[in-house]
Amino acid sequence: MIRLRIANETESELLRIDVLDELFEERYEGAGDDGAFLRLADRFGGEKGDEPLYRLVQQLYDFAQSHPWPEYWLKETAAGFEVQNIAELGKKRMGAEHPGGRAAVARRGYFIA
């Protein structure tokens, strides 16, 4: 018989750290692809480890989970930082809600209840 229980706060935090360790290890192993992860770790990591970057990733995850469609919010937020040139950067509406609203969300393939 399988017995299930809800993890306590300490166990939950340890699981999150294990997942982050595994994710970072995978990213470091594949870092030679385009160097983006190494640049990220260099800019946001600490001098002696990745703890500041871990905290940043955890905060971003927690904040995204507070939104009704976390994946949509993450993708749209990241898209707000994608620019082809400096002139385009001035036209971006950083932090603004997507102008298409719910219809735009649906067109992008996200389910809306």
mmCIF file of the C-alpha atoms, coordinates in Angstrom:
data_MODEL
# 
_entry.id   MODEL 
# 
loop_
_atom_site.group_PDB 
_atom_site.id 
_atom_site.type_symbol 
_atom_site.label_atom_id 
_atom_site.label_alt_id 
_atom_site.label_comp_id 
_atom_site.label_asym_id 
_atom_site.label_entity_id 
_atom_site.label_seq_id 
_atom_site.pdbx_PDB_ins_code 
_atom_site.Cartn_x 
_atom_site.Cartn_y 
_atom_site.Cartn_z 
_atom_site.occupancy 
_atom_site.B_iso_or_equiv 
_atom_site.pdbx_formal_charge 
_atom_site.auth_seq_id 
_atom_site.auth_comp_id 
_atom_site.auth_asym_id 
_atom_site.auth_atom_id 
_atom_site.pdbx_PDB_model_num 
ATOM 1   C CA . MET A 1 1   ? 0.000   0.000  0.000   1.00 0.00 ? 1   MET A CA 1 
ATOM 2   C CA . ILE A 1 2   ? 1.303   3.463  -0.917  1.00 0.00 ? 2   ILE A CA 1 
ATOM 3   C CA . ARG A 1 3   ? 1.151   6.051  1.835   1.00 0.00 ? 3   ARG A CA 1 
ATOM 4   C CA . LEU A 1 4   ? 1.152   9.680  0.814   1.00 0.00 ? 4   LEU A CA 1 
ATOM 5   C CA . ARG A 1 5   ? 1.635   12.744 2.937   1.00 0.00 ? 5   ARG A CA 1 
ATOM 6   C CA . ILE A 1 6   ? 2.140   16.447 2.436   1.00 0.00 ? 6   ILE A CA 1 
ATOM 7   C CA . ALA A 1 7   ? 5.755   17.584 2.707   1.00 0.00 ? 7   ALA A CA 1 
ATOM 8   C CA . ASN A 1 8   ? 6.544   20.008 5.486   1.00 0.00 ? 8   ASN A CA 1 
ATOM 9   C CA . GLU A 1 9   ? 8.144   23.373 4.729   1.00 0.00 ? 9   GLU A CA 1 
ATOM 10  C CA . THR A 1 10  ? 11.706  22.134 5.271   1.00 0.00 ? 10  THR A CA 1 
ATOM 11  C CA . GLU A 1 11  ? 11.241  19.099 3.037   1.00 0.00 ? 11  GLU A CA 1 
ATOM 12  C CA . SER A 1 12  ? 9.635   21.248 0.366   1.00 0.00 ? 12  SER A CA 1 
ATOM 13  C CA . GLU A 1 13  ? 12.529  23.721 0.416   1.00 0.00 ? 13  GLU A CA 1 
ATOM 14  C CA . LEU A 1 14  ? 15.078  20.889 0.209   1.00 0.00 ? 14  LEU A CA 1 
ATOM 15  C CA . LEU A 1 15  ? 13.253  19.473 -2.820  1.00 0.00 ? 15  LEU A CA 1 
ATOM 16  C CA . ARG A 1 16  ? 13.313  22.898 -4.502  1.00 0.00 ? 16  ARG A CA 1 
ATOM 17  C CA . ILE A 1 17  ? 17.049  23.175 -3.902  1.00 0.00 ? 17  ILE A CA 1 
ATOM 18  C CA . ASP A 1 18  ? 17.614  19.663 -5.291  1.00 0.00 ? 18  ASP A CA 1 
ATOM 19  C CA . VAL A 1 19  ? 15.671  20.558 -8.427  1.00 0.00 ? 19  VAL A CA 1 
ATOM 20  C CA . LEU A 1 20  ? 17.619  23.808 -8.826  1.00 0.00 ? 20  LEU A CA 1 
ATOM 21  C CA . ASP A 1 21  ? 20.916  21.961 -8.339  1.00 0.00 ? 21  ASP A CA 1 
ATOM 22  C CA . GLU A 1 22  ? 19.960  19.509 -11.058 1.00 0.00 ? 22  GLU A CA 1 
ATOM 23  C CA . LEU A 1 23  ? 18.746  22.255 -13.397 1.00 0.00 ? 23  LEU A CA 1 
ATOM 24  C CA . PHE A 1 24  ? 21.903  24.327 -12.917 1.00 0.00 ? 24  PHE A CA 1 
ATOM 25  C CA . GLU A 1 25  ? 24.082  21.248 -13.435 1.00 0.00 ? 25  GLU A CA 1 
ATOM 26  C CA . GLU A 1 26  ? 22.303  20.506 -16.730 1.00 0.00 ? 26  GLU A CA 1 
ATOM 27  C CA . ARG A 1 27  ? 22.706  24.132 -17.821 1.00 0.00 ? 27  ARG A CA 1 
ATOM 28  C CA . TYR A 1 28  ? 26.399  24.202 -16.937 1.00 0.00 ? 28  TYR A CA 1 
ATOM 29  C CA . GLU A 1 29  ? 26.974  20.965 -18.880 1.00 0.00 ? 29  GLU A CA 1 
ATOM 30  C CA . GLY A 1 30  ? 25.274  22.463 -21.940 1.00 0.00 ? 30  GLY A CA 1 
ATOM 31  C CA . ALA A 1 31  ? 26.750  25.931 -21.403 1.00 0.00 ? 31  ALA A CA 1 
ATOM 32  C CA . GLY A 1 32  ? 29.003  25.685 -24.419 1.00 0.00 ? 32  GLY A CA 1 
ATOM 33  C CA . ASP A 1 33  ? 25.994  25.906 -26.740 1.00 0.00 ? 33  ASP A CA 1 
ATOM 34  C CA . ASP A 1 34  ? 25.702  29.704 -26.864 1.00 0.00 ? 34  ASP A CA 1 
ATOM 35  C CA . GLY A 1 35  ? 27.141  30.864 -23.549 1.00 0.00 ? 35  GLY A CA 1 
ATOM 36  C CA . ALA A 1 36  ? 23.876  32.500 -22.419 1.00 0.00 ? 36  ALA A CA 1 
ATOM 37  C CA . PHE A 1 37  ? 23.692  30.562 -19.159 1.00 0.00 ? 37  PHE A CA 1 
ATOM 38  C CA . LEU A 1 38  ? 27.319  31.312 -18.303 1.00 0.00 ? 38  LEU A CA 1 
ATOM 39  C CA . ARG A 1 39  ? 26.680  35.023 -18.868 1.00 0.00 ? 39  ARG A CA 1 
ATOM 40  C CA . LEU A 1 40  ? 23.594  34.830 -16.656 1.00 0.00 ? 40  LEU A CA 1 
ATOM 41  C CA . ALA A 1 41  ? 25.505  33.031 -13.886 1.00 0.00 ? 41  ALA A CA 1 
ATOM 42  C CA . ASP A 1 42  ? 28.378  35.500 -14.177 1.00 0.00 ? 42  ASP A CA 1 
ATOM 43  C CA . ARG A 1 43  ? 26.097  38.525 -13.881 1.00 0.00 ? 43  ARG A CA 1 
ATOM 44  C CA . PHE A 1 44  ? 23.697  37.286 -11.210 1.00 0.00 ? 44  PHE A CA 1 
ATOM 45  C CA . GLY A 1 45  ? 25.664  34.613 -9.344  1.00 0.00 ? 45  GLY A CA 1 
ATOM 46  C CA . GLY A 1 46  ? 27.859  35.216 -6.347  1.00 0.00 ? 46  GLY A CA 1 
ATOM 47  C CA . GLU A 1 47  ? 31.622  35.282 -6.117  1.00 0.00 ? 47  GLU A CA 1 
ATOM 48  C CA . LYS A 1 48  ? 31.737  31.887 -4.404  1.00 0.00 ? 48  LYS A CA 1 
ATOM 49  C CA . GLY A 1 49  ? 28.637  30.186 -5.774  1.00 0.00 ? 49  GLY A CA 1 
ATOM 50  C CA . ASP A 1 50  ? 25.251  30.473 -7.411  1.00 0.00 ? 50  ASP A CA 1 
ATOM 51  C CA . GLU A 1 51  ? 23.175  31.212 -4.294  1.00 0.00 ? 51  GLU A CA 1 
ATOM 52  C CA . PRO A 1 52  ? 22.143  34.734 -5.420  1.00 0.00 ? 52  PRO A CA 1 
ATOM 53  C CA . LEU A 1 53  ? 21.015  33.331 -8.774  1.00 0.00 ? 53  LEU A CA 1 
ATOM 54  C CA . TYR A 1 54  ? 19.188  30.477 -7.008  1.00 0.00 ? 54  TYR A CA 1 
ATOM 55  C CA . ARG A 1 55  ? 17.309  33.069 -4.930  1.00 0.00 ? 55  ARG A CA 1 
ATOM 56  C CA . LEU A 1 56  ? 16.487  35.079 -8.045  1.00 0.00 ? 56  LEU A CA 1 
ATOM 57  C CA . VAL A 1 57  ? 15.119  32.002 -9.836  1.00 0.00 ? 57  VAL A CA 1 
ATOM 58  C CA . GLN A 1 58  ? 13.079  31.031 -6.775  1.00 0.00 ? 58  GLN A CA 1 
ATOM 59  C CA . GLN A 1 59  ? 11.651  34.542 -6.433  1.00 0.00 ? 59  GLN A CA 1 
ATOM 60  C CA . LEU A 1 60  ? 10.750  34.618 -10.113 1.00 0.00 ? 60  LEU A CA 1 
ATOM 61  C CA . TYR A 1 61  ? 9.093   31.205 -9.831  1.00 0.00 ? 61  TYR A CA 1 
ATOM 62  C CA . ASP A 1 62  ? 7.142   32.211 -6.707  1.00 0.00 ? 62  ASP A CA 1 
ATOM 63  C CA . PHE A 1 63  ? 5.990   35.451 -8.313  1.00 0.00 ? 63  PHE A CA 1 
ATOM 64  C CA . ALA A 1 64  ? 4.944   33.677 -11.523 1.00 0.00 ? 64  ALA A CA 1 
ATOM 65  C CA . GLN A 1 65  ? 2.920   31.175 -9.491  1.00 0.00 ? 65  GLN A CA 1 
ATOM 66  C CA . SER A 1 66  ? 0.885   34.054 -8.055  1.00 0.00 ? 66  SER A CA 1 
ATOM 67  C CA . HIS A 1 67  ? -0.519  34.729 -11.542 1.00 0.00 ? 67  HIS A CA 1 
ATOM 68  C CA . PRO A 1 68  ? -3.497  32.791 -12.908 1.00 0.00 ? 68  PRO A CA 1 
ATOM 69  C CA . TRP A 1 69  ? -1.453  31.644 -15.960 1.00 0.00 ? 69  TRP A CA 1 
ATOM 70  C CA . PRO A 1 70  ? 2.164   31.494 -14.775 1.00 0.00 ? 70  PRO A CA 1 
ATOM 71  C CA . GLU A 1 71  ? 3.653   30.106 -18.016 1.00 0.00 ? 71  GLU A CA 1 
ATOM 72  C CA . TYR A 1 72  ? 1.912   32.778 -20.055 1.00 0.00 ? 72  TYR A CA 1 
ATOM 73  C CA . TRP A 1 73  ? 3.121   35.503 -17.691 1.00 0.00 ? 73  TRP A CA 1 
ATOM 74  C CA . LEU A 1 74  ? 6.718   34.247 -17.864 1.00 0.00 ? 74  LEU A CA 1 
ATOM 75  C CA . LYS A 1 75  ? 6.718   34.005 -21.668 1.00 0.00 ? 75  LYS A CA 1 
ATOM 76  C CA . GLU A 1 76  ? 5.103   37.399 -22.153 1.00 0.00 ? 76  GLU A CA 1 
ATOM 77  C CA . THR A 1 77  ? 7.419   39.035 -19.642 1.00 0.00 ? 77  THR A CA 1 
ATOM 78  C CA . ALA A 1 78  ? 10.471  37.534 -21.335 1.00 0.00 ? 78  ALA A CA 1 
ATOM 79  C CA . ALA A 1 79  ? 9.129   38.609 -24.745 1.00 0.00 ? 79  ALA A CA 1 
ATOM 80  C CA . GLY A 1 80  ? 8.998   42.171 -23.462 1.00 0.00 ? 80  GLY A CA 1 
ATOM 81  C CA . PHE A 1 81  ? 12.790  42.137 -23.292 1.00 0.00 ? 81  PHE A CA 1 
ATOM 82  C CA . GLU A 1 82  ? 13.375  40.795 -26.804 1.00 0.00 ? 82  GLU A CA 1 
ATOM 83  C CA . VAL A 1 83  ? 14.435  43.539 -29.187 1.00 0.00 ? 83  VAL A CA 1 
ATOM 84  C CA . GLN A 1 84  ? 16.125  43.498 -32.566 1.00 0.00 ? 84  GLN A CA 1 
ATOM 85  C CA . ASN A 1 85  ? 17.749  46.925 -32.218 1.00 0.00 ? 85  ASN A CA 1 
ATOM 86  C CA . ILE A 1 86  ? 17.988  49.981 -29.963 1.00 0.00 ? 86  ILE A CA 1 
ATOM 87  C CA . ALA A 1 87  ? 15.197  51.853 -31.790 1.00 0.00 ? 87  ALA A CA 1 
ATOM 88  C CA . GLU A 1 88  ? 12.781  49.007 -31.062 1.00 0.00 ? 88  GLU A CA 1 
ATOM 89  C CA . LEU A 1 89  ? 13.666  49.140 -27.361 1.00 0.00 ? 89  LEU A CA 1 
ATOM 90  C CA . GLY A 1 90  ? 12.124  52.618 -27.062 1.00 0.00 ? 90  GLY A CA 1 
ATOM 91  C CA . LYS A 1 91  ? 8.822   51.292 -28.426 1.00 0.00 ? 91  LYS A CA 1 
ATOM 92  C CA . LYS A 1 92  ? 8.478   48.476 -25.860 1.00 0.00 ? 92  LYS A CA 1 
ATOM 93  C CA . ARG A 1 93  ? 5.831   48.766 -23.167 1.00 0.00 ? 93  ARG A CA 1 
ATOM 94  C CA . MET A 1 94  ? 7.763   47.195 -20.287 1.00 0.00 ? 94  MET A CA 1 
ATOM 95  C CA . GLY A 1 95  ? 5.460   45.783 -17.643 1.00 0.00 ? 95  GLY A CA 1 
ATOM 96  C CA . ALA A 1 96  ? 2.318   46.645 -19.601 1.00 0.00 ? 96  ALA A CA 1 
ATOM 97  C CA . GLU A 1 97  ? -0.427  44.088 -19.884 1.00 0.00 ? 97  GLU A CA 1 
ATOM 98  C CA . HIS A 1 98  ? -0.668  42.418 -23.264 1.00 0.00 ? 98  HIS A CA 1 
ATOM 99  C CA . PRO A 1 99  ? -2.778  44.702 -25.486 1.00 0.00 ? 99  PRO A CA 1 
ATOM 100 C CA . GLY A 1 100 ? -4.821  41.819 -26.869 1.00 0.00 ? 100 GLY A CA 1 
ATOM 101 C CA . GLY A 1 101 ? -6.049  40.711 -23.456 1.00 0.00 ? 101 GLY A CA 1 
ATOM 102 C CA . ARG A 1 102 ? -7.741  37.320 -23.103 1.00 0.00 ? 102 ARG A CA 1 
ATOM 103 C CA . ALA A 1 103 ? -8.180  36.885 -26.857 1.00 0.00 ? 103 ALA A CA 1 
ATOM 104 C CA . ALA A 1 104 ? -4.437  37.269 -27.415 1.00 0.00 ? 104 ALA A CA 1 
ATOM 105 C CA . VAL A 1 105 ? -3.769  34.731 -24.684 1.00 0.00 ? 105 VAL A CA 1 
ATOM 106 C CA . ALA A 1 106 ? -6.110  32.260 -26.347 1.00 0.00 ? 106 ALA A CA 1 
ATOM 107 C CA . ARG A 1 107 ? -4.555  32.849 -29.792 1.00 0.00 ? 107 ARG A CA 1 
ATOM 108 C CA . ARG A 1 108 ? -1.128  32.006 -28.391 1.00 0.00 ? 108 ARG A CA 1 
ATOM 109 C CA . GLY A 1 109 ? -2.399  28.563 -27.371 1.00 0.00 ? 109 GLY A CA 1 
ATOM 110 C CA . TYR A 1 110 ? -2.948  29.062 -23.644 1.00 0.00 ? 110 TYR A CA 1 
ATOM 111 C CA . PHE A 1 111 ? -6.098  27.691 -22.069 1.00 0.00 ? 111 PHE A CA 1 
ATOM 112 C CA . ILE A 1 112 ? -8.329  30.215 -20.350 1.00 0.00 ? 112 ILE A CA 1 
ATOM 113 C CA . ALA A 1 113 ? -11.142 28.970 -18.171 1.00 0.00 ? 113 ALA A CA 1 
# 
